[in-house]
């Protein structure tokens, strides 16, 4: 586990979070290990998830084990999202949210600067002649209907104030420019979090930040419904799993988790467009849930059931799978999933030719003596036909197509901004954009002139300084720096010492 967590830490974003599911027996040891690796200050909580009820379980002993733990660590707790339960507004909550902003008064700009995170303007305003009112809860039992109506009527302006977390340096800097006797507001565009890229206006009083009731509640049927924070005990009844067996249209006995569980975890720590990595994909619950929630997903699985369960489920998701959280998030299908199979060491050896016949002990198989530059793939593919090459792999001598386009970019370390396919004059072109460069693959014969098609492709892009084209091109007809991709370019990553 330690080595796997070390890799996970290297992959984690500087503001990222990690969840690890564990049973009773190893939860304590795992907590110590994760404290050491991620820091005790990154610990958010240990969630006790009740995976099943006790009825019908045939376990021995006096205590029936129905739970497992999910350890939750985050490198930036201030970046986490609010997730909670819906219930009618209760008296205890009213005691905290009992102020109404009747009038914010007149405001005056007192400070303006650009934020360090995104270099966008931050404006601090000081308000005068503001007016607050307090909602009275006296004689609550007899006045309950009247009080509830007052909350509904003033719903948009009911608030409480709270102290900002000490690690939030930006907010503390803002407050340092305020005095306690006046109302302040700040207008800015956050660079991250729930409102990243959107203009927000926060209010401050007495060196505390406003929390509006409307941000964690809604009005339904003439009543205020409050979304309360979740606890670290997630009961069996809290996580819908009645149809768990059929979720994703795949089965995985004793290893399948409900999408509603992953929905909570993913919502806590990510926003739309973020990437979710699960390196024990199993039946792809995490990947399926992430995609339905408009996140990017990377799933890793080495089990023999990958084709029948992991991949099958993701295909079902793209086709509009209606199980799990689909109705909750309005999922109707869409998107694309690409999967890669990593070649095993034995398969690599099967694909290598003996460099030179030599006298070696009979006990050493000749296939273990090789030179990487004689790699079967590198020396036998046809670079002029990038869409139709196949190679034989494994002991079963299976034929598979080679994805030259992406393989080339992986070997070169290019970060792909876009990939598109175009048919021009009956010829198919694969076009990748990376920074100010285009990578172009097409099937081409020696001496065939398609420079006009290449020029047309270049004209569709802005700020392109260089192109790379496979096999052959008349560079004299192009007014741009051009590199011809040859077989030798695929030696990248193979030149071992």
Secondary structure, DSSP 8 states (H G I E B T S, - for coil): -HHHHHHHHHHS-TT-EEEEEE-HHHHHHHHHHHHHHH-GGGEEEEEEEE-S-STT----SSS---EEEEEEEES-GGG----EEEEE--HHHHHHS-EEEEE--EEEEEEEEE-TTT--EEEEEEEES-EEEE---TTHHHHHHHHHHHHHHTGGGEEEEE---TT-HHHHHHHTT--TTSEEEEEEE-SSSTTTTSEEEEEEETTEEEEEGGGSEEEETTEEEEEEE--SEE-GGGS--TTGGGGGG---TTT---HHHHHHHHHHH--TT-EEEESS-TTTHHHHHHHHTT-EEEE---STTIIIIIIHHHHHHHTT--STTHHHHT--------------HHHHHHTB--SS-----TTS-GGG---GGGBHHHHH--TT-TTT-EEEETTTTEEEE--HHHHHHHHHT---SEEEEEEETTEEEEEEEETTEEEEEE---TT---HHHHHHHHHTSSS--EEEEES---GGG-SSEEEEE-GGGGGTTT---
